[in-house]
Amino acid sequence: MSAQASGAAEEGSGHGSERDAEGSPERLIALSDGIYAIAMTLLVLDVQVPDGLDPAGFRHAISHLWAQLGAYVWSFYIIGAFWRDQRKLFLRMRRVDTTVLRLTLAALGAIALLPFPTALLAEYREQSLAVALYAAAITIAVALHISIATTVWRREHLQARHITDELGRSVIRDLSATAIVFGVSVPVAFVSPHAAVGVWLLLIPAKFVTGRRLRAARR
């Protein structure tokens, strides 16, 4: 009886440890790191020059390569920013609940999809639909990250380090700047793809302003 009781206790303890591990952010951080790394790697696969080109074809391919490199660099920056902000948020968490888990999986799905609209943008940057799809994909990913940040900010029992209202609002403002810029560019793309890309450049001053406020709030 004693051995059976001991075995049952060990089994129960094992299940408890498993549940605790599933509720901790470490597994979600590891999964996120893997998804982000794969998405970043897939971006570069579309940067290539076909084999067997004659001199004229090679020069044309090289000139087209700049568009591919531009789409790669821009998307790499965006995905890297998502990864950095999500990791900082998760490091402030004590545990993960069902809502955060579902939102994070949805956000990772959106991130994993980004190499596809990036390839469309590089190949068909003159097409309104390609530019609009890229902007819409970024907007959806940002909206999901805003949902994650808001959920963690509002649920103090998930936090290992308290997220003040000032910091929470600063994080939401920083993410919202990206959502607004790309969201506005979606309808603009159907009027002029070049104008939509110009709208994206507004992200640079917007991020500068919100980034300063965010750094001040963290201090």
Buried (B, 14 or more C-beta within 10 A) or exposed (E): EEEEEEEEEEEEEEEEEEEEEEBBBEEBBEEBEEBBEEBBEBBEEBBEEEEEEEEEEEEEBEEEBEBBEBBBEBBBEBBEBBBEBBBEBBEBBEBBBEBBBEBBBBBBEBBBBBBBBBBBBBBBBEBBEBBBBBBBBBBBBBBBBBBBBBBBBEBEEBBEEEBEEEBBBBBBBBBBBBBBBBBBBBEBBEEEBEEBBEBBEBBEEBBEEBEEBBEEBEE
